[in-house]
Amino acid sequence: MRYGAFGLVEVVGSANAILVVDRMLKAADVRYETWHTRCGGHATVFMSGDVAAVKAAVESVQGNPPCEIVAAAVISSPSEETARIVEEWAGKAEA
């Protein structure tokens, strides 16, 4: 599948990840893909959409964060390998 952009926001805690997902979905026409957790409670939320929408969604949580944002990024025109990684994580989350 081709993606215009991915937006990634890392927070600490699942509850904070849900706050970020909610804020991003309300801010722009983006699609929730998955989130990936690591030890220490860090959760990285992945959204997709066109570049402008993804940038707006990421900026909505950076400009007025609902919680502490550890890191955030926008990947324009992600490579096929990057898309495959996100799709694999999304598949594991559904299982």
Phi, psi and omega per residue, in radians:
M1 nan 2.490 3.113
R2 -1.645 2.420 3.139
Y3 -2.128 2.452 3.048
G4 -1.263 -0.757 -3.131
A5 -2.849 2.736 2.968
F6 -1.998 2.453 2.982
G7 -1.978 2.273 -3.128
L8 -2.124 2.292 3.069
V9 -2.342 2.188 3.138
E10 -1.839 2.314 3.122
V11 -2.368 3.032 3.044
V12 -1.865 2.069 3.065
G13 1.816 2.449 3.139
S14 -1.135 -0.677 3.127
A15 -1.078 -0.714 3.101
N16 -1.165 -0.617 3.089
A17 -1.075 -0.703 3.118
I18 -1.140 -0.710 3.079
L19 -1.027 -0.753 -3.127
V20 -1.167 -0.778 3.115
V21 -1.014 -0.835 -3.132
D22 -1.026 -0.836 -3.121
R23 -1.085 -0.764 -3.105
M24 -1.172 -0.707 3.136
L25 -1.153 -0.573 3.116
K26 -1.347 -0.444 -3.028
A27 -1.436 -0.507 -3.027
A28 -2.733 2.929 3.138
D29 -1.433 1.342 3.132
V30 -2.103 2.872 -3.131
R31 -2.053 2.263 3.039
Y32 -1.216 2.264 3.108
E33 -1.788 -0.993 -3.106
T34 -3.033 3.110 2.872
W35 -2.368 2.705 -3.082
H36 -2.205 2.243 -3.134
T37 -1.856 2.652 3.089
R38 -2.265 2.958 3.095
C39 -1.033 2.708 -3.104
G40 1.489 0.048 3.082
G41 1.465 0.090 3.136
H42 -1.257 2.387 3.092
A43 -2.266 2.265 3.079
T44 -1.884 2.120 -3.139
V45 -1.600 2.370 3.129
F46 -2.044 2.188 3.058
M47 -2.129 2.742 3.072
S48 -2.362 2.865 3.124
G49 2.789 -2.937 3.075
D50 -1.297 2.828 -2.993
V51 -0.989 -0.812 -3.091
A52 -1.107 -0.735 -3.133
A53 -1.156 -0.743 3.140
V54 -1.135 -0.744 3.094
K55 -1.049 -0.761 3.138
A56 -1.100 -0.707 -3.134
A57 -1.151 -0.780 3.129
V58 -1.138 -0.755 3.132
E59 -1.114 -0.516 -3.135
S60 -1.127 -0.555 3.115
V61 -1.604 -0.372 3.078
Q62 -1.369 -0.673 -3.073
G63 -1.269 -0.594 3.136
N64 -2.472 1.281 -2.992
P65 -1.146 2.351 3.080
P66 -1.363 -0.164 -3.128
C67 -2.856 -3.128 3.100
E68 -1.234 2.178 3.087
I69 -1.674 2.085 -3.136
V70 -1.345 -0.779 -3.138
A71 -2.768 2.721 3.083
A72 -2.629 2.578 3.141
A73 -2.739 2.733 3.000
V74 -2.124 2.243 3.088
I75 -1.930 1.880 3.095
S76 -1.403 2.457 3.122
S77 0.792 1.103 -3.088
P78 -1.064 2.575 3.132
S79 -1.165 2.845 3.113
E80 -1.054 -0.641 -3.141
E81 -1.165 -0.742 3.098
T82 -1.089 -0.772 3.106
A83 -1.064 -0.706 3.140
R84 -1.092 -0.725 3.134
I85 -1.074 -0.827 -3.137
V86 -1.106 -0.737 3.124
E87 -1.116 -0.667 3.087
E88 -1.123 -0.783 3.112
W89 -1.088 -0.687 3.122
A90 -1.129 -0.678 3.106
G91 -1.132 -0.674 3.107
K92 -1.196 -0.605 -3.140
A93 -1.186 -0.553 -3.141
E94 -1.354 -0.451 -3.066
A95 -1.254 nan nan
